[in-house]
């Protein structure tokens, strides 16, 4: 029986011009993840890595901790299907019309005008609203890859990893919250897209979700574990 760990990237740069980069806090989270894995003497037979900068940087910091402790970690194999959904980009395209046409989003934006300290909270609420509607094809954003295409690609990426997983191996995959939620939903047979989206918003930075794989059976073992971070270091975005 093989065990697969899917790691979410560390904190990225929410509301910055470029979200796809780790914040200084995210770099510290990645280091703590590396220290935990080394302390637990977790040795990986294979590592799979998504193509995004925040995914790569999280792995690089973890790998550096392994190196500092004179422990080997495999060179990563890149898997396109470990890429995150295009929700952030889709939201950027759709937001100008949403804030003019959707009363709930309008209200959130008014709240920011009245109290700028609510910006992060209200923008996140607007994003959650958008993701639910977008995942159900109720908001069309032709400029980016659809949610359904993302789900298909995540499934293909999972099968590619499983095809390369040998008996009794320990596998690490560095990816994002939406991909982890999609794969967890796949293992549990969840069809409701809103539930997958809700899981996405629960996945914490540098948490790991683990699965067992044997004889074509792929089962969820744990979800969203975060034993390596103290409360003040925990983030969701």
C-alpha positions in Angstrom: 0.0 0.0 0.0 1.3 3.4 -0.9 0.8 6.7 0.8 0.4 10.0 -1.0 0.7 13.4 0.6 -0.8 16.4 -1.2 0.7 19.7 0.2 -1.0 23.0 -0.3 1.4 25.9 -1.1 2.3 28.4 1.6 0.6 31.8 1.9 0.7 33.7 -1.4 0.1 37.4 -2.0 -3.7 38.0 -1.8 -4.8 41.4 -3.2 -1.3 42.0 -4.6 -0.7 42.7 -8.3 0.9 39.2 -8.5 -0.9 36.6 -6.3 1.4 33.9 -7.5 4.3 34.5 -5.2 4.9 33.6 -1.6 4.6 36.2 1.1 7.4 36.5 3.7 5.0 34.7 6.1 4.5 32.0 3.5 8.2 31.4 3.3 8.3 30.9 7.1 5.4 28.5 6.8 7.3 26.5 4.2 10.3 26.2 6.4 8.2 25.0 9.3 6.7 22.3 7.0 10.2 21.2 6.0 11.3 21.0 9.6 8.3 18.9 10.5 8.8 16.4 7.7 12.5 16.1 8.6 11.6 15.6 12.3 9.2 12.8 11.4 11.8 11.3 9.0 9.4 11.2 6.1 11.3 10.1 3.1 9.7 10.4 -0.3 10.2 8.0 -3.2 8.8 10.5 -5.7 7.9 14.2 -5.7 5.3 15.7 -8.1 5.0 19.5 -8.5 2.6 21.9 -10.1 3.7 24.6 -12.5 2.9 27.7 -10.4 5.5 29.8 -8.7 3.9 29.6 -5.3 3.9 25.8 -5.6 7.5 25.6 -6.7 8.8 28.0 -4.1 7.1 26.0 -1.3 8.8 22.8 -2.5 12.1 24.6 -2.9 12.1 25.8 0.7 11.1 22.3 2.0 13.8 20.7 -0.1 16.4 23.2 1.3 15.5 22.1 4.8 16.1 18.5 3.8 19.4 19.4 2.3 20.5 21.3 5.4 19.8 18.2 7.4 21.7 16.0 4.9 18.6 14.2 3.8 17.8 13.4 0.2 14.6 14.4 -1.5 13.8 13.4 -5.1 13.9 15.9 -7.9 10.3 16.9 -8.7 8.4 15.8 -11.7 6.1 18.5 -13.1 2.5 17.7 -13.5 0.3 20.2 -15.3 -2.8 18.8 -13.6 -1.5 20.0 -10.2 -2.1 23.6 -11.4 -4.7 25.5 -9.5 -8.1 26.5 -11.0 -8.3 29.9 -12.7 -10.7 31.4 -10.2 -8.5 34.4 -9.3 -8.1 35.3 -12.9 -11.7 34.7 -13.7 -12.8 36.9 -10.8 -10.6 39.7 -12.1 -12.3 39.6 -15.5 -15.8 39.3 -14.0 -15.5 41.7 -11.1 -16.3 45.0 -12.9 -19.7 43.7 -13.9 -20.4 41.8 -10.7 -20.0 44.9 -8.5 -22.4 46.7 -10.8 -25.1 44.0 -11.3 -25.1 41.8 -8.2 -26.7 43.4 -5.1 -24.7 41.3 -2.6 -21.3 42.2 -4.2 -22.4 45.9 -4.4 -23.2 45.8 -0.7 -19.7 44.4 0.1 -18.0 47.1 -2.0 -20.1 49.8 -0.2 -18.9 48.3 3.1 -15.3 48.7 2.0 -15.9 52.4 1.1 -17.4 53.0 4.5 -14.8 51.0 6.4 -11.5 50.4 4.5 -10.4 47.9 7.1 -13.0 45.5 5.7 -11.3 45.3 2.4 -9.7 41.9 2.8 -12.7 40.3 4.5 -15.2 41.7 2.0 -13.1 40.9 -1.1 -12.8 37.3 0.2 -16.6 37.1 0.7 -17.1 38.4 -2.9 -14.6 35.8 -4.2 -16.4 33.0 -2.3 -19.7 34.1 -3.9 -18.1 34.2 -7.3 -16.5 30.8 -7.0 -19.8 29.1 -6.1 -21.6 30.6 -9.1 -18.7 30.1 -11.5 -18.2 26.5 -10.5 -21.9 25.9 -11.4 -21.5 27.6 -14.8 -23.8 30.4 -13.6 -21.2 33.1 -14.4 -19.5 32.9 -17.8 -15.9 34.0 -18.1 -14.7 33.0 -21.6 -11.3 34.6 -21.1 -10.1 31.7 -18.8 -10.2 28.0 -18.5 -13.5 26.9 -17.0 -14.0 25.1 -13.7 -15.1 22.0 -15.5 -11.9 21.9 -17.5 -9.9 22.4 -14.3 -11.7 19.4 -12.7 -10.9 17.2 -15.7 -7.3 18.3 -15.7 -6.9 17.6 -12.0 -8.3 14.2 -12.5 -5.9 13.5 -15.3 -3.0 14.7 -13.1 -4.1 12.4 -10.3 -4.2 9.4 -12.6 -0.8 10.3 -14.0 0.6 10.3 -10.5 -1.1 7.0 -9.6 0.3 5.4 -12.8 3.8 6.3 -11.6 3.3 5.2 -8.0 4.9 1.9 -7.1 3.9 -0.5 -4.4 4.6 0.7 -0.9 6.0 4.1 -2.0 5.7 7.4 -0.2 4.7 10.2 -2.6 4.7 14.0 -2.2 2.8 16.4 -4.4 3.0 20.2 -4.0 -0.1 21.9 -5.4 -3.0 24.2 -4.3 -6.2 24.1 -2.3 -8.6 23.8 -5.2 -6.6 20.9 -6.7 -6.5 19.1 -3.3 -10.2 19.6 -2.8 -10.9 18.3 -6.3 -8.8 15.2 -5.7 -10.4 14.6 -2.3 -13.8 15.0 -3.9 -12.8 12.5 -6.5 -11.8 9.9 -3.9 -15.1 10.5 -2.0 -17.3 10.6 -5.1 -18.6 14.1 -4.5 -20.5 15.5 -7.5 -21.8 18.8 -5.9 -19.4 21.5 -7.2 -20.3 23.9 -4.4 -19.1 21.3 -1.8 -15.8 21.1 -3.7 -15.5 24.9 -3.6 -16.4 24.9 0.1 -13.6 22.4 0.8 -11.2 24.6 -1.2 -11.8 27.5 1.2 -11.1 25.3 4.2 -7.7 24.1 3.1 -5.0 25.9 5.1 -1.6 27.0 3.7 1.1 24.2 3.9 -1.5 21.7 5.2 -1.3 18.2 3.8 -4.1 15.8 2.8 -3.1 12.2 2.6 -4.4 9.2 0.6 -3.8 5.5 0.5 -3.4 3.7 -2.8 -3.5 0.0 -3.4 -4.8 -2.2 -6.2 -6.5 0.6 -8.0 -8.2 1.7 -4.7 -7.6 5.4 -3.9 -8.9 6.3 -0.4 -8.8 9.5 1.6 -6.8 9.0 4.8 -6.7 12.6 6.3 -7.7 16.1 5.2 -6.1 19.4 5.8 -3.6 18.4 8.5 -1.4 21.2 10.0 0.6 19.9 12.9 3.6 22.0 12.1 2.1 25.5 12.6 1.2 27.3 15.7 -2.1 29.2 15.8 -0.6 32.6 14.9 1.1 31.2 11.8 -2.1 29.6 10.3 -3.6 31.2 7.2 -6.1 30.3 4.6 -5.2 32.4 1.6 
